Amino acid sequence: MIYTVTLNPALDRELTVPEIRFNDVLRATVVRNDSGGKGFNVSRALHALGTATVALGFVGGETGARIARGLAELGIATDFIGISGETRTNISIVSETAAHHIKVNEAGPTITPEEQAALLSQVDALAHEGDWWVLSGSLPKGIASDFYAQIVERVQRAGARAMLDTSGAPLKYACAARPFIAKPNAFEATELTGIPVTSPEDAGVLSTPGAAVAAIHALGVENVYMSFGKAGALISDGHTCWFGAAPVIKERNPIGAGDCAVAGLMWGLSRGLPLPEALRWGIASGTTAASLPGTGVGDLALVSSFFEQVVIRTLG
């Protein structure tokens, strides 16, 4: 089973406009609502790939109920911790005529100590050997920076494997808990290590002194997946580092593409594929999402078509 944990979910509301103009009234031509939050995006993409997944996290109020209904309508299993606060709404404004967008995220509700304890107890009850756990996104108000680290420790103590996709202090703390895999982008890797990352080569050549990927391994991470947006991504097991170049596409909406890349990677790893092949599936899934409107995730046939176009090479 692949569990996704979304601690700060949102209703994603996308407004498409003819063009983005400032200091003017914009009229939406298309309005789309999705159950958002990074972990939910991963679950939606996994479900589209035909993989069993359970979405976990905090939801509250009418917005939270709307998210739960939306995921249920898609056929995605959920097991949420209800909270007293109202789940947030995130708004994206997307231009019809150019690859421009504006995204505004609300901060979200404050999570009480009792609600946090309920989720940790749930993790203890659900985590079993052979399962995969994807921990994605920012922490809501009220939660300490080491909360992801606590989940990683509990999950991996049970024999499951944790995939971490967050940033800042939560990422740093969780790395020390020795997750199976962590997924910083180039900016987050620079922030985490203090080593500037400008290209896959300067980050991923493990024999180069001061390479960022090697520094992340040294923090405790077993495998490193580093994304470079539309250029592609790399993956490293500490001995070998591979880079996958993403297919060139007409980008529709990149929002959520990174989450779909995580789903594709998990799809491959959960089937026992070697890291470079799982990387290909991750890049293909992310490319699929970026080629679709809204936070679309595509299906296995479309992802497979992009998979054939992903070229892998060894760095260093």
C-alpha positions in Angstrom: 0.0 0.0 0.0 1.1 3.6 -0.7 -0.1 6.1 1.9 0.1 9.8 1.3 0.1 12.3 4.2 -1.1 15.8 3.6 -0.9 17.9 6.7 -1.9 21.2 5.2 -4.4 20.3 2.4 -6.4 22.8 0.3 -9.2 23.2 -2.1 -7.4 24.1 -5.3 -9.5 26.7 -7.3 -8.1 27.4 -10.8 -9.4 30.4 -12.8 -8.5 30.6 -16.5 -8.4 34.1 -18.0 -7.6 35.4 -21.5 -4.5 37.1 -20.2 -3.1 38.2 -16.9 -3.2 41.9 -16.5 -2.4 43.8 -13.3 -4.6 46.6 -11.9 -7.5 45.4 -14.0 -10.7 43.3 -13.7 -10.0 39.8 -15.0 -13.0 37.6 -16.1 -12.6 33.9 -15.8 -13.5 31.8 -18.8 -13.1 28.4 -17.1 -13.3 27.6 -13.3 -12.0 24.4 -12.0 -12.0 23.0 -8.4 -9.8 20.1 -7.2 -9.0 18.4 -3.9 -5.5 19.9 -3.5 -2.5 19.6 -1.3 0.7 17.8 -2.4 -0.1 14.4 -1.0 -3.6 14.4 -2.5 -2.1 15.2 -5.9 0.2 12.2 -5.4 -2.8 10.0 -4.5 -4.8 11.2 -7.5 -1.9 10.4 -9.9 -1.3 7.0 -8.3 -5.0 6.2 -8.6 -4.9 7.2 -12.3 -1.9 4.8 -12.8 -4.0 2.0 -11.3 -2.2 1.8 -7.9 -3.9 1.4 -4.6 -3.4 4.4 -2.3 -4.9 5.8 0.9 -4.9 9.6 1.5 -4.3 10.7 5.1 -4.2 14.1 6.7 -6.1 16.8 8.5 -9.4 18.2 7.1 -11.9 20.5 8.7 -15.0 22.5 8.0 -17.1 22.7 4.8 -14.0 23.0 2.7 -12.5 19.9 4.3 -15.7 18.0 3.7 -15.7 19.1 0.1 -12.2 17.8 -0.4 -13.1 14.5 1.1 -16.2 14.2 -1.1 -14.1 15.1 -4.2 -11.5 12.4 -3.5 -14.3 9.8 -2.8 -15.9 10.6 -6.1 -12.6 9.8 -7.8 -12.5 6.5 -6.0 -9.6 7.3 -3.8 -9.6 5.8 -0.3 -9.2 8.3 2.6 -8.8 8.1 6.4 -8.7 11.7 7.6 -8.2 13.2 11.1 -11.0 15.8 11.5 -9.9 19.1 12.9 -11.7 22.1 14.5 -10.3 24.6 12.0 -11.4 25.2 8.3 -9.3 23.7 5.6 -7.7 26.4 3.4 -8.4 27.3 -0.3 -5.6 28.0 -2.8 -6.3 30.1 -5.9 -4.5 29.9 -9.2 -5.0 32.3 -12.1 -3.8 30.8 -15.4 -3.4 32.7 -18.7 -4.9 31.2 -21.9 -2.4 32.9 -24.2 1.0 32.3 -22.4 2.6 30.0 -19.9 2.0 32.5 -17.1 0.2 31.9 -13.8 -0.3 33.4 -10.4 -0.8 31.2 -7.4 -2.0 32.4 -4.0 -1.9 29.9 -1.0 -3.8 30.5 2.2 -1.8 29.7 5.4 -4.4 27.2 6.7 -5.8 26.3 10.1 -3.9 25.8 13.4 -3.6 22.1 14.4 -4.1 21.4 18.1 -1.8 19.1 20.1 -4.7 16.6 20.4 -5.2 16.5 16.6 -1.5 16.0 16.1 -1.4 13.1 18.6 -4.4 11.5 16.8 -2.5 11.5 13.5 0.7 10.0 15.1 -1.4 7.3 16.7 -2.9 6.6 13.3 0.5 6.3 11.7 1.5 3.7 14.4 -1.6 1.7 13.7 -1.3 1.7 9.9 2.4 1.4 9.2 3.5 -2.1 8.2 6.5 -3.7 6.6 6.6 -3.3 2.8 4.3 -0.2 2.7 5.3 3.1 1.2 4.6 6.5 2.8 4.8 9.8 1.0 5.1 12.8 3.2 4.4 16.0 1.2 4.0 19.7 1.6 4.3 22.4 4.2 3.4 22.1 7.8 0.3 23.9 9.1 0.3 26.4 12.0 0.7 24.8 15.4 3.0 21.9 14.3 6.7 21.8 15.2 9.3 21.6 12.5 10.3 18.0 13.6 6.8 16.6 13.0 7.8 14.9 9.7 10.8 13.5 11.4 8.6 11.9 14.0 6.5 10.3 11.2 9.6 9.1 9.3 10.9 7.4 12.5 7.6 5.7 13.2 7.0 4.5 9.6 10.5 3.1 9.1 10.6 1.5 12.6 7.6 -0.5 11.4 9.5 -1.7 8.3 7.8 0.7 5.8 9.7 3.2 3.6 9.3 7.0 3.7 9.4 9.4 0.8 9.9 13.1 1.9 8.9 16.1 -0.2 9.1 19.3 1.9 11.5 22.1 2.5 13.2 24.3 5.0 13.5 23.3 8.7 11.0 20.3 8.3 13.2 18.9 5.6 16.4 19.3 7.6 14.9 17.6 10.7 13.4 14.8 8.7 16.7 14.1 6.9 18.2 13.2 10.3 15.5 10.6 10.7 17.1 8.8 7.7 14.2 8.6 5.2 14.4 6.1 2.3 14.2 9.0 -0.2 14.0 12.8 -0.1 13.0 15.0 -3.0 14.3 18.6 -2.9 14.3 20.8 -5.9 17.5 22.7 -6.8 16.5 25.8 -4.7 15.6 23.6 -1.7 18.8 21.6 -2.0 20.8 24.8 -2.0 18.9 26.0 1.1 19.4 22.7 2.9 23.1 22.2 2.2 24.4 25.8 1.7 25.9 24.6 -1.6 24.7 26.4 -4.7 22.9 24.1 -7.2 22.8 25.5 -10.7 22.8 22.3 -12.8 22.5 18.5 -12.4 26.2 18.2 -13.1 27.4 20.4 -10.3 24.9 18.8 -7.9 25.1 15.1 -8.8 28.7 14.2 -9.7 29.4 12.3 -6.4 33.1 12.3 -6.9 33.2 16.2 -6.9 34.1 17.6 -3.5 31.1 19.6 -2.1 28.5 18.1 -4.4 25.0 18.9 -3.0 23.7 15.4 -3.5 26.6 13.9 -1.5 25.9 16.4 1.2 22.3 15.4 1.4 23.3 11.7 1.7 25.6 12.8 4.5 22.6 14.2 6.4 21.1 10.7 6.6 19.0 10.4 3.4 19.4 7.0 1.7 18.3 8.0 -1.8 18.1 11.6 -3.2 15.7 12.6 -6.0 16.4 16.2 -7.1 14.1 18.0 -9.5 15.1 20.6 -12.1 11.7 21.6 -13.3 11.1 21.2 -17.0 14.7 20.2 -17.6 14.3 16.9 -15.7 15.5 15.3 -12.5 18.3 13.2 -11.0 18.3 10.3 -8.6 21.2 9.0 -6.5 21.7 6.0 -4.2 25.0 7.4 -2.9 27.1 5.4 -5.2 25.7 6.3 -8.7 23.7 9.3 -9.8 21.5 9.3 -12.9 19.9 12.2 -14.7 16.7 12.0 -16.8 16.0 14.7 -19.4 12.3 15.6 -19.6 10.5 15.5 -23.0 10.0 19.0 -24.5 6.2 19.8 -24.4 3.8 22.7 -24.8 3.3 23.4 -21.1 -0.3 23.9 -20.0 -0.1 24.1 -16.2 3.0 23.1 -14.2 1.2 23.3 -10.9 1.1 19.8 -9.3 3.6 18.4 -11.9 6.2 17.8 -9.2 3.6 15.8 -7.1 2.8 13.7 -10.2 6.5 13.0 -10.6 6.6 11.7 -7.0 3.6 9.4 -7.9 5.4 8.1 -11.0 8.5 7.5 -9.0 6.6 5.7 -6.2 4.7 3.7 -8.9 8.1 2.4 -10.2 9.7 1.8 -6.8 6.7 -0.1 -5.4 7.0 -2.5 -8.3 10.6 -3.1 -7.5 12.1 -1.2 -10.5 15.7 0.0 -10.2 16.2 3.6 -9.5 16.9 4.8 -13.0 13.7 3.2 -14.4 11.7 4.6 -11.5 13.2 8.0 -12.3 11.9 7.6 -15.9 8.4 7.0 -14.7 8.6 9.9 -12.3 9.7 12.3 -15.1 7.1 10.9 -17.5 4.3 11.4 -14.9 5.4 14.9 -14.1 5.6 15.8 -17.8 2.1 14.4 -18.4 0.7 16.6 -15.7 2.4 19.7 -17.0 0.9 19.1 -20.5 -2.7 19.0 -19.1 -5.0 21.8 -18.0 -5.8 22.3 -14.3 -4.2 19.8 -12.0 -4.8 17.0 -14.5 -2.8 13.8 -14.0 -3.5 11.8 -17.2 -3.5 8.0 -17.3 -1.1 5.1 -17.7 -1.3 5.2 -21.5 -0.4 8.9 -21.7 2.3 8.6 -19.1 3.7 5.6 -20.9 4.0 7.6 -24.1 6.2 10.2 -22.3 8.1 7.4 -20.6 9.5 6.3 -24.0 10.9 9.8 -24.5 12.8 10.2 -21.2 16.6 9.7 -21.8 18.7 8.6 -18.8 22.4 9.2 -18.4 24.9 8.6 -15.6 26.5 11.7 -14.1 30.2 11.6 -13.4 
